Amino acid sequence: MTRGGDERVRWFDPGRLCLDLMAARPADAARLAQWLLAVGLVPPGTPLGGDGVPEEWVARFGELGRSVDRLVRQVLDGGRPAGGDDLDRLNAVAAAPPPAPRAVPGEGGGLVRAWGAPPDCAALLAAVARDAVELLTDPSARSLLRQCEGAGCRRVYLDTSRGRRRRWCSSAVCGNRQRVARHRVKKNLNAR
């Protein structure tokens, strides 16, 4: 799956921007820039922070991602997200105005999305935080939250499959690992 004009193939789409940040955990400025483009948060060609994504953005996105992760896992564990630092941080970040998109003529003649000015970190964080607020306050969306059943996988996604029986973040990755493991067990049992 591709989003935001990114040409790379994305093997995992959790269904929400905030869940994507939880899974991506961009560790440096280059990866954060790639993630911002891949999820469609910024249109291709958007200048980010002058010479690229500033390093301080990485820490701020990481902090928000960890807060969202803890809040979402509280929901997955059957609890209700308690107040406290994570919820306070989420609400404070969500309060900033998100970037304002504009429709502009594109190279192919159609309209494309662009920003009137390069978005700052607070605006981009606000877009992710608002997505998390929407997810955490919507009972229907919360009921679709699932933890991947793959061994050692901690990815969380929205199960929008028919019948709500999706088990893995990606059938091609975690699902395949599970099938290979089952095959090996079966093969070893038959070899005895």
N, C-alpha and C positions, 0 to 999 in steps of 0.2 A: 504494500500500500504506500502510495506517496501522497504527501500533502504539501501545500504551499509552494508548488512548483519545484520542489526538490526532486532531482533526478534519481537519487538513491532509492533503492527498494527498502522499505521499512518492514521488518518481519513481525513487529509487534505494534498493535494499535489498541491501547487500553480503553478507548472510547471517550476519554476526557483529557483535557489539557493538563489539569493538575495531576492526574494519575500518570501521564506521560513524563512529567517532571520527576515524579517519585521513581520511576523506572530508569530514566536516563541518567540522573545524577551527574551532570556535566562537571568534570573535574578540572578543566582548564578553560581559558578564554576561547580557544579555537573550537573546542567541543561545544561550548555554550552557544557560540555563533552558529555552528552547524545545527544544533537543536532548535534554536529560535527560527531558523529558516525551514527546517524539516517539518515542524509542527504547524507552520503557517502563521506564527505569531508576528513575524515581520515578512514583508514581501521581498522577493529577490531584488538585490541591488540597493537595499536600504542601508545607508551608512550608520554604523553603530559605534558611537563614542569616538568619532574622529578616526583614529588609526585601528579600528576594530573594537572588539568588546574589551572594555577595561577589566583588569583582574579583580577589582573590588566587586564587580557584578557577579562573578563566580561565587564569592562568599555569600552574597545576598540571596542569590537563587538557591544555593545550597541550604541556607538557613530556612527559607520558605519551604523547600522540598522536604526537609526533615520534619518541620512542624506539621505539614499536610500529611506526611507519612504516619506520624504518631496519632493524629486525629482520625484518619481513615482506619487504622488498625484497631483503634478503640471501638469503632463501629463494627468492624469485622468480628471482633471478639464478643459481640453481643451487647456491648455497653453503649453508653451515650458519651460522646466526647465531653469531658469535664471542662469547666472553665480553666483558667490558668494561662501560663505563658504562651502556649501554642495557639490557643484560641485568641488571646489578646493580640499576638503577632499577626495572625491571619486577618483579623478584623482591621488592624491598623494598616496593613499593606493594602487590603482591598479598598480602603477609603480614598486612596489616591486616584486621580482621574486616569483612566486607561488611555492609550494612544488613540487619536482621532483619525480614522481612515478617510481617504478621499478617493473618488473614482477619477482616473485620468486616462487619456487615450494611450493604448499600448502600441507596440510595434506592428502587430498584426491587424490593427484597425479596430479591435474591440477595446472595451474598457478594462482596465486593470486597477487593482488596489494599490495605493501608495500612502505614505504619511506626508502631511503638510510640512513637518519638520522631523528631523531624526528623533525617534522616541528615546526618552531617557529610561534609566533602569527602573525607577519607581513606577512609571507608566506600564512597562512590560510586566513587572511583578504584579501590579494591580490587576491586569488581565488574568493572570494565573490564579491569584488569590480569589478574585470574584468567581471564577469557575469552581474553585474549591468550596466557597460559601454556597453556591447554587447546589453543588453535589451534596454537601452535608446537611442542607436544609430541605432537600426534596426527598420525601419518603419513598417515592417510586424509584428514583435513581439510586438511593441507598440500598434498596432491596435487590438491586442488580449487581452490587459489589461482590466480587469473588477474588479469592486468593488462588493463584496457580497451584495445582496439585503436583507439579513436577518436583522431583527430588531436589531439594536445596534451592528452589526458585522462590523468590519473595515478591514477584510481580503481582500487582493488583489490577483488575480490569472490570469493565462493566459487561456482564453476560447478557447480550442482546440476541443470542441465538434462539432459534425456534425451539421451544420446549425448555429453554433455560438449563441446558445440560452441558454447557461448555466446561471443560475441566482444566484446560491449559491456556497459558498466555498465548502460546503459538503451537498449533498442531504440528507445524514443520520443525519446531525446535524441541520444546519440552514434551510434546505429544510423541514425537518420533523417538526421543530418548526412552520414554516409557515403553513404547512398543518394542524397541530393540532389547530393553532389559527383560521384558516378558518373554521374548523369543529366545534369549540366551538361557533363561531359567528353564523353559520348556525343552530346549535342545539338550541341556545338561541332564534333565530328568529322563529324557528318552535315551540318552547315551548310557545310562546305568544298566 
